[in-house]
Amino acid sequence: MQDIQSSEELAFVSEEIEQIVIPAIESVIKNEDFDGKKVAQWIDKICEKCMEELVDLGKPFKYVVTAMIMQKNGAGVHSANSLWVDPSNDGLVTVKWPTDKKGDGNKTMYCIANVLVVSF
């Protein structure tokens, strides 16, 4: 019974990662207005906050965190990811922020963050 519990505690859970990424994004840019001079700094902070909390989970994974911020100016953006991993142990979580269709997160920018999770 304990082996099952241990394996569940060490499993890759995309919702758990989303619960780390969304607050990290919001803590950095939710109340900011888009400023092209600050974007690189914001992206660094978002990635660092995510990485710190992911590592603190203590799970047997390697993580790659990327983020991009786009100004809301009517232009479109398209993004795609492709990876070849073991789906039972590895994965990719993409978080688009704001997460709701109304776009209440921020009036001036969007953020897309990706977390690649690879088992040891």
C-alpha positions as CSV (number, residue, x, y, z in Angstrom):
1,M,0.0,0.0,0.0
2,Q,2.8,2.4,0.8
3,D,4.4,1.8,-2.6
4,I,1.2,2.9,-4.3
5,Q,1.0,6.0,-2.2
6,S,4.7,6.8,-2.9
7,S,4.3,6.4,-6.6
8,E,1.2,8.6,-6.6
9,E,3.0,11.3,-4.7
10,L,5.8,11.2,-7.2
11,A,3.6,11.3,-10.3
12,F,3.5,14.0,-12.9
13,V,0.3,16.0,-12.4
14,S,-0.4,18.8,-14.9
15,E,-3.0,20.5,-12.6
16,E,-0.3,20.7,-9.9
17,I,2.0,22.5,-12.3
18,E,-0.7,24.9,-13.4
19,Q,-1.3,25.8,-9.7
20,I,2.3,26.9,-9.6
21,V,2.6,28.7,-12.9
22,I,-0.6,30.8,-12.8
23,P,0.2,32.5,-9.4
24,A,3.8,33.0,-10.6
25,I,2.6,34.9,-13.7
26,E,0.0,36.8,-11.7
27,S,2.4,37.9,-9.0
28,V,4.7,39.4,-11.6
29,I,2.5,41.0,-14.3
30,K,-1.2,41.1,-13.2
31,N,-1.1,44.7,-12.0
32,E,1.5,46.0,-14.6
33,D,1.0,47.8,-17.8
34,F,2.9,46.5,-20.8
35,D,6.4,48.0,-21.0
36,G,8.7,46.5,-23.6
37,K,11.7,47.5,-21.5
38,K,10.6,45.4,-18.6
39,V,9.5,42.2,-20.5
40,A,12.8,40.4,-20.2
41,Q,12.9,41.1,-16.4
42,W,9.3,39.9,-16.0
43,I,10.0,36.7,-17.9
44,D,13.0,36.0,-15.8
45,K,11.0,36.5,-12.6
46,I,8.2,34.3,-13.8
47,C,10.5,31.4,-14.8
48,E,12.5,31.7,-11.6
49,K,9.4,31.6,-9.4
50,C,8.1,28.6,-11.3
51,M,11.4,26.8,-11.1
52,E,11.8,27.4,-7.3
53,E,8.3,26.0,-6.5
54,L,8.7,23.1,-8.9
55,V,12.0,22.0,-7.3
56,D,10.4,22.4,-3.9
57,L,7.8,19.7,-4.8
58,G,10.7,17.2,-4.3
59,K,9.6,15.1,-7.2
60,P,12.0,13.1,-9.4
61,F,11.8,15.3,-12.5
62,K,13.9,17.7,-14.5
63,Y,12.2,20.9,-15.5
64,V,12.5,23.3,-18.3
65,V,10.4,26.5,-17.9
66,T,9.9,29.0,-20.7
67,A,7.6,32.0,-20.9
68,M,6.7,34.7,-23.4
69,I,4.8,38.0,-22.9
70,M,2.9,39.7,-25.7
71,Q,1.4,43.1,-25.8
72,K,-2.4,43.2,-26.4
73,N,-2.5,45.2,-29.5
74,G,-4.7,43.2,-31.8
75,A,-2.0,41.2,-33.4
76,G,-2.2,37.4,-33.4
77,V,0.3,35.0,-32.0
78,H,0.7,31.4,-32.8
79,S,2.7,28.9,-30.8
80,A,3.3,25.2,-31.0
81,N,5.4,22.7,-29.1
82,S,6.4,19.2,-30.1
83,L,8.2,16.6,-28.0
84,W,8.9,13.0,-27.9
85,V,8.8,11.6,-24.4
86,D,7.4,8.8,-22.3
87,P,3.8,10.0,-21.7
88,S,3.5,7.9,-18.6
89,N,6.4,9.7,-16.9
90,D,7.0,12.9,-18.8
91,G,4.9,15.8,-20.1
92,L,4.5,19.4,-21.2
93,V,2.2,21.8,-19.5
94,T,1.2,25.0,-21.4
95,V,-0.5,27.8,-19.5
96,K,-2.1,30.7,-21.3
97,W,-2.7,33.7,-19.2
98,P,-5.1,35.2,-18.6
99,T,-6.7,31.8,-18.3
100,D,-10.3,32.8,-18.8
101,K,-12.0,33.8,-22.1
102,K,-12.9,37.3,-20.8
103,G,-9.2,38.3,-20.5
104,D,-9.7,39.7,-17.1
105,G,-6.0,39.0,-16.1
106,N,-4.5,42.1,-17.6
107,K,-5.7,44.7,-20.0
108,T,-2.3,45.2,-21.8
109,M,-0.6,41.8,-22.1
110,Y,-0.8,38.1,-22.5
111,C,1.6,35.4,-21.2
112,I,2.2,31.9,-22.3
113,A,4.4,29.7,-20.1
114,N,5.5,26.1,-20.9
115,V,6.9,23.6,-18.4
116,L,8.6,20.6,-19.8
117,V,8.7,17.8,-17.2
118,V,11.1,14.9,-17.7
119,S,11.6,12.0,-15.3
120,F,15.1,11.1,-14.1
